[in-house]
Amino acid sequence: MNKIRFFMMHTLSTEASSTNEKNASLEEALELIRDDLDKVDQEFRKNLTSNVPIISAVGEHLLLSGGKRFRPILLLLSAKLCGYEGDRHICMASLVEFVHTATLLHDDVVDKAELRRGNASANSIWGNEASVLVGDFLFTKSFSLAVENGNWEVFRALSRATTLMAEGELEELIKTNDLSLTEENYLSIILRKTAFLISAAAQIGAILGKVSKEKEKALSDFGMDVGMAFQLTDDNLDYTSRKEEFGKKIGIDLQDGKITLPLIFTLNQCDEEERTIVRKSVESRPLTEEAFLNVVNMIERYHGIHYTWKRAKAYVEKAKDHLRLFPNSKEREALYSLADYILERRL
């Protein structure tokens, strides 16, 4: 199993690197916003200030546990690409991370997760009730900050994204264990669940830069396609990563009855006997290692991982095409690198 996984991930990494060679490395890209990212973390801490100690404790726990800061990075780079020179992008990047963190707290409760980014999840330390309520605090605090900012375009983009996120999460819940879920329906779910907030992060950067509506839409579309690729890569990682790399238990999607694209594609290729094996695995509680490996082997046999990666790659290429509207610059190259990073991420 490990040999198969190593070969598969090596193959995917080799294919992804051919695109990445054309762009600056991700580390070079991040140097453009390194100081701003530090300020975002400081802003995040400042906004966690509360008379209720558990709010700061949970927030600090999440902050110290790391995380990719993908959405703040995207917002900061988008603002720079659009020539923004003020300081409100710091607050806005922190605000978007607040929303994302709130969804993580709620997701971990729904999924009964024990790990988050390789550390004990907040709900496993403080309990479900506290995690949900701190998530609620982060949501309401983010909208309070958006109102204080006084930019109604930002508020509108954020409100739309969070509303659609909730819809996507609920539809995903409704489709639990539903082996008839189609690829089209699944893509619709992750568009709302994941891609819209990432799109809003890029769009807010454009709004701050006061660029034309055409350029604002281009950045919003860039974020949308990048967001789709991000989630599809996440789907693959649940089947291919080691726990210590991924930061949470692998196979958790299958354990929770979440039917993601690698499995959807496989189910469309396999015969009825194999579908029965998958159905029994999905419905078994708890999901045994043997049952999980049976499904993984089937996904590998029908190339479900590779199909999902190719779909993610297509979204990345489409995303990068939206940026042709902007002149060549370090910021545009940095966004290209950020998009390419998605195809190579291991966590």
Buried (B, 14 or more C-beta within 10 A) or exposed (E): EEEEBEEBBEEBEEBBEEBBEEBBBBEEBBEBBEEBBEBBBEBBBEBBEEEEEBBBBBBEBBBEBEBEBBBBBBBBBBBBBBEBEEEBBBBBBBBBBBBBBBBBBBBBBBBEBEBBBBBBBBBBEBEBEBBBBBBEBBBEBBBEBBEEBEBEBBBBBBBBBBEBBBBBBEBBEEBEEBBEBEEEBBBBBBBBBBBBBBBBBBBBBBBBBEBEEEBBBBBBBBBBBBBBBBBBBBBBBBBBBEEEEBBBBBBBBBBBBBBBBBBBBBBEBBEEEBBEBBEEBBEBEEBEEEBBEBBBEBBBEBBBBBBBBBBBBBBBBBBBEBBEBBEEBBBBBBBBBBBBBBBBBEB
